[in-house]
Amino acid sequence: MSTFAVTLERIGSIQPIPDADRIEIAVLEGMDFQFVVPRGRYRPGDPVLYFPVDSLLPPPLIERLGLSGRLAGHDQDRVKTIRLRGQISQGIVADPDIIPAGMNEPEVITTHLGVRKYEPPEQVTNDAILTRLPDGQSVYDIEGADRYVDVAALLMDQPVWISEKVEGSNLWVRATPEGEVSVGQRNHALTPKEGVEHTFHKIVRRERLDAFAADLARAAGAPALVYGEALGPGIQGNIYGLKEHRALVFDVRVGSGWFSPNALRAAVLGFFGTRGEALLVPSLAFDRTLRDWLGGQSIKLASDGTSLLAGRAREGIVIKPMSEAVVAGFGRLVIKQRSPAYLAKSEF
């Protein structure tokens, strides 16, 4: 699960903005987020509270920070990536004096301030019953390279798979060796209702993802989870302009082990044949070092680009090592970078 919290940080650097006399760009120590601050307000080394993108602020806090009418969302309470004077701004900061002295745990700070994380709305359904995730299954999420610069650095000289992060709705299919199959979205399982069929069940049936998951489970003698992104009409604005629903597979877990990029590709192509290529998320680089692919660019800059699904900006990239690895204090070594330029334009 990716990190979300209001955290105590320090200003790492300050840079001027050309032709701007009231604002400047700041960056946090050890991170790659940049954000706009009032000119002269902060200096390198100053402690600050950092409110990340997708923070939902309660009204009293918005008023205290002087942000009334300046945030995004229907209720003007959401911190969103924006562009000011041509500069991308990712998050906001405030002086630490708005919390009690000695309070430093991120979870405690976040709760104390009443800040919540914005979650894109799941597909509202009358066609299935929403139930809790199966035992042992958690919400799928990936940490961001902006926050974990040191972890991203571990991938620089490793062969990696770089795939496009697509904008859709998380879909999963779970099968047991006994043949039980369940389907769900990000936070819930979708239990079928008699006489109707949910869009996700239709996608899974048409793409044969249920049969794929069942085949993996039988072969391994352990539960298999296939993760994908559902796309198409009515899903997250259908930004790719698709005429029909489809799914793109990006990860597989069998038992407690995740498939490496090679194992994932082999499993999909082995089951679906050449059609499997169209079932995988678009690949930007495969078995190539991250440093070589970047060609001198930063990960953030390289996340910008045109989607391979349509002639529009891509949401970002996902980077996985060709060999599965775990980093102490972090977890599974896989990281994402959402394109700041995309986020500054996106409604999601």
C-alpha positions in Angstrom: 0.0 0.0 0.0 1.4 3.4 -0.9 2.3 6.0 1.7 -0.2 8.7 2.4 0.3 11.1 5.4 1.0 14.7 6.4 4.6 14.6 7.3 7.2 16.8 9.0 9.9 17.6 6.5 12.6 20.1 5.8 13.0 22.4 2.8 15.9 21.1 0.7 16.3 23.9 -1.9 14.7 27.1 -3.2 14.7 28.2 -6.8 13.4 31.4 -8.3 10.7 31.4 -11.0 11.6 33.6 -14.0 9.5 36.8 -14.1 7.8 35.9 -10.8 8.3 38.3 -7.9 5.8 36.8 -5.4 6.4 33.0 -5.6 9.3 30.6 -6.0 9.9 26.8 -6.2 10.8 24.7 -3.2 11.9 21.1 -3.0 11.9 18.8 0.1 15.1 17.2 1.5 15.4 13.6 0.2 12.3 13.8 -2.1 11.6 15.0 -5.6 8.4 16.9 -5.1 8.4 20.5 -6.1 5.9 23.1 -5.0 5.2 26.8 -5.2 5.7 28.8 -2.0 5.5 32.6 -1.3 8.8 34.2 -2.1 11.1 34.7 0.9 8.8 32.6 3.2 11.1 29.7 3.5 14.8 28.9 3.5 16.7 25.6 3.0 16.7 23.7 6.2 13.4 25.2 7.5 11.0 22.6 9.0 7.6 22.4 7.3 4.5 20.2 7.3 4.0 18.7 3.9 0.5 18.0 2.6 0.9 15.7 -0.4 -1.2 15.7 -3.5 -4.7 14.2 -3.0 -4.9 15.4 0.6 -8.5 16.3 1.6 -8.5 19.1 4.1 -11.3 19.9 6.6 -12.9 23.4 6.4 -11.3 24.7 9.6 -7.8 23.8 8.4 -8.4 25.3 5.0 -9.4 28.6 6.6 -6.5 28.5 9.0 -4.0 28.0 6.1 -5.6 30.8 4.1 -6.6 28.4 1.3 -10.4 29.1 1.1 -11.5 28.9 -2.5 -8.0 27.9 -3.7 -8.1 24.2 -3.6 -9.5 21.7 -6.2 -12.5 19.4 -6.2 -16.3 19.9 -5.8 -15.9 21.1 -2.2 -12.6 23.0 -2.9 -10.8 20.9 -0.3 -8.4 18.8 -2.4 -4.7 19.4 -2.9 -4.0 18.7 -6.5 -1.0 19.0 -8.8 -1.3 22.4 -10.5 0.7 24.6 -12.8 1.6 28.1 -11.7 3.6 30.5 -13.9 4.5 27.5 -16.0 5.8 25.5 -13.0 4.4 22.2 -11.7 3.4 22.4 -8.0 2.9 19.1 -6.2 1.5 19.6 -2.7 1.5 22.4 -0.2 3.5 23.1 3.0 2.7 24.9 6.2 4.5 26.0 9.3 4.7 23.2 11.9 3.2 25.5 14.6 -0.2 24.3 13.6 0.4 21.0 15.4 1.4 20.5 19.1 5.1 20.6 19.9 6.6 17.1 20.0 4.0 15.6 17.6 6.0 13.9 14.8 4.4 10.6 13.8 2.9 11.0 10.4 -0.2 9.0 11.2 -0.8 11.0 14.4 -0.3 14.3 12.6 -2.7 13.3 9.8 -5.4 12.3 12.2 -4.9 15.3 14.4 -5.4 17.7 11.5 -8.4 15.7 10.1 -6.7 15.2 6.7 -7.9 12.3 4.5 -6.8 10.9 1.2 -8.8 11.5 -1.9 -9.7 8.2 -3.6 -11.1 8.2 -7.2 -14.7 7.1 -7.1 -15.2 3.4 -7.7 -17.7 2.2 -10.2 -21.1 2.7 -8.5 -22.9 -0.6 -9.0 -26.4 -1.9 -8.9 -25.2 -5.0 -10.7 -23.2 -6.6 -7.9 -22.9 -6.8 -4.1 -19.9 -5.1 -2.7 -18.2 -7.2 -0.1 -14.8 -7.1 1.7 -11.6 -8.3 0.1 -10.8 -12.0 0.6 -8.8 -12.9 3.7 -5.1 -12.1 3.2 -5.7 -9.8 0.2 -5.0 -6.1 0.6 -5.6 -3.1 -1.5 -3.1 -3.0 -4.4 -1.0 0.1 -4.5 2.6 1.2 -5.4 4.8 3.8 -3.8 5.9 6.9 -5.8 9.4 7.7 -6.9 8.9 11.3 -5.9 8.7 10.3 -2.2 11.2 7.4 -2.3 14.1 8.9 -4.2 16.6 6.5 -2.5 14.5 3.4 -3.5 14.2 4.6 -7.0 18.0 5.0 -7.1 18.3 1.3 -6.3 16.7 0.6 -9.7 19.0 2.8 -11.8 21.5 0.1 -12.8 19.2 -2.9 -12.7 17.5 -4.4 -15.7 13.9 -3.4 -15.4 10.5 -3.5 -17.0 9.1 0.0 -17.6 5.4 -0.1 -18.4 2.8 2.6 -19.0 0.7 3.5 -16.0 -2.8 3.5 -17.5 -5.8 5.5 -16.3 -8.7 3.1 -15.5 -10.1 1.2 -12.6 -8.3 -1.5 -10.7 -9.7 -5.0 -11.4 -8.6 -8.3 -9.9 -9.5 -11.9 -10.4 -8.8 -14.5 -7.8 -9.0 -18.3 -8.2 -8.3 -21.2 -5.9 -7.0 -24.6 -6.7 -10.5 -25.9 -6.0 -11.9 -23.8 -8.8 -13.5 -21.0 -6.9 -13.3 -17.7 -8.8 -14.0 -14.2 -7.4 -13.8 -10.8 -9.1 -13.3 -7.4 -7.6 -12.3 -3.8 -7.8 -9.8 -1.8 -5.7 -11.4 -2.0 -2.2 -14.1 -4.7 -2.6 -15.1 -8.0 -4.0 -18.0 -8.0 -6.4 -20.5 -10.7 -5.6 -22.8 -11.4 -8.5 -26.6 -10.6 -8.3 -29.1 -13.0 -9.8 -30.2 -11.9 -13.3 -27.6 -9.1 -13.9 -24.0 -9.0 -14.7 -21.5 -6.4 -13.5 -19.3 -4.7 -16.1 -16.2 -6.2 -14.5 -17.7 -9.7 -14.6 -18.4 -9.2 -18.3 -14.8 -8.1 -18.9 -13.4 -11.0 -17.0 -15.6 -13.5 -18.8 -15.0 -12.1 -22.3 -11.2 -11.8 -21.8 -11.1 -15.3 -20.1 -9.2 -13.9 -17.2 -11.2 -16.2 -14.9 -9.9 -19.2 -16.8 -6.4 -17.8 -16.8 -6.4 -17.3 -13.0 -7.9 -20.8 -12.5 -5.2 -22.4 -14.7 -2.5 -20.7 -12.6 -4.1 -21.8 -9.4 -4.4 -25.4 -10.5 -0.9 -25.6 -11.7 0.6 -24.1 -8.5 -1.8 -25.7 -6.0 -2.2 -22.2 -4.5 -4.6 -19.2 -4.9 -3.8 -17.0 -7.9 -4.5 -13.3 -8.2 -4.5 -11.6 -11.5 -4.4 -7.8 -11.4 -5.4 -5.6 -14.3 -6.8 -2.2 -15.2 -10.4 -2.0 -16.5 -10.9 0.5 -19.3 -13.7 1.7 -21.5 -17.0 3.5 -21.6 -18.1 4.7 -18.1 -14.8 4.0 -16.4 -12.8 7.0 -15.2 -14.0 9.1 -18.0 -12.9 6.7 -20.7 -10.0 9.0 -21.4 -8.6 6.7 -24.2 -11.9 6.9 -26.1 -12.4 3.2 -26.3 -15.5 1.8 -28.0 -15.8 -1.2 -25.7 -14.5 -2.4 -22.4 -11.2 -4.2 -22.0 -8.7 -5.1 -19.4 -4.9 -4.8 -19.3 -3.0 -7.1 -17.0 0.0 -5.7 -15.0 0.7 -8.2 -12.2 0.2 -11.7 -11.0 0.6 -13.2 -7.6 0.4 -17.0 -6.9 0.4 -18.0 -3.3 2.7 -15.4 -1.6 5.0 -14.9 -4.6 4.8 -12.3 -7.3 5.6 -13.1 -10.9 8.7 -11.4 -12.4 8.2 -9.5 -15.6 9.5 -12.5 -17.6 7.3 -14.9 -15.7 4.2 -12.7 -16.2 4.8 -12.3 -19.9 5.4 -16.0 -20.3 2.3 -16.9 -18.4 0.0 -14.5 -20.4 1.4 -15.5 -23.8 1.4 -19.2 -22.8 -2.2 -19.1 -22.0 -3.6 -16.6 -24.5 -1.1 -17.0 -27.4 -0.4 -14.0 -29.5 -3.5 -12.3 -28.2 -1.7 -12.1 -24.9 0.3 -9.1 -26.1 -2.8 -7.0 -26.2 -3.8 -8.1 -22.7 -0.6 -6.7 -21.1 -0.1 -3.1 -20.1 1.9 -1.2 -22.8 5.6 -1.7 -22.4 8.1 1.1 -22.8 11.2 -0.9 -22.0 11.9 -4.5 -21.2 15.1 -6.0 -19.7 16.9 -2.7 -20.0 18.6 -0.7 -17.2 16.7 2.2 -16.0 19.7 4.5 -16.4 20.0 3.6 -20.0 16.3 4.1 -20.8 16.3 7.5 -19.0 19.2 8.7 -21.2 20.1 11.5 -18.7 16.5 12.5 -17.9 15.1 12.4 -14.5 12.4 9.7 -13.7 9.9 12.5 -13.3 10.6 14.1 -16.7 10.7 10.7 -18.4 7.2 9.9 -17.0 5.8 12.5 -19.4 4.9 11.3 -22.9 2.2 10.1 -25.2 0.2 7.1 -24.3 0.6 4.0 -26.4 -3.2 3.5 -26.1 -4.2 6.8 -27.7 -2.7 10.0 -28.9 -2.9 11.8 -25.5 -0.6 12.3 -22.5 0.1 9.2 -20.5 -0.6 9.0 -16.8 2.9 7.9 -15.9 5.2 4.9 -15.7 5.7 1.8 -13.5 9.2 0.4 -12.9 9.8 -3.2 -11.8 13.1 -5.0 -11.6 13.4 -8.1 -13.9 14.1 -10.1 -10.7 11.7 -9.8 -7.8 13.3 -8.1 -4.7 12.3 -6.8 -1.3 13.9 -3.7 0.3 14.0 -3.6 4.1 11.7 -1.0 5.5 10.0 -0.5 2.1 8.7 -3.8 0.9 8.5 -5.1 -2.6 10.8 -3.3 -5.0 8.4 -1.7 -7.5 7.8 2.0 -7.9 5.7 4.3 -10.0 6.0 7.9 -11.3 2.9 9.7 -12.2 3.5 12.4 -14.8 3.2 15.8 -13.1 2.2 17.4 -16.4 -0.6 14.8 -16.7 -1.8 15.4 -13.1 -1.9 19.1 -13.6 -4.4 18.6 -16.4 -6.3 15.6 -15.1 -9.7 15.7 -13.4 -8.9 12.5 -11.5 
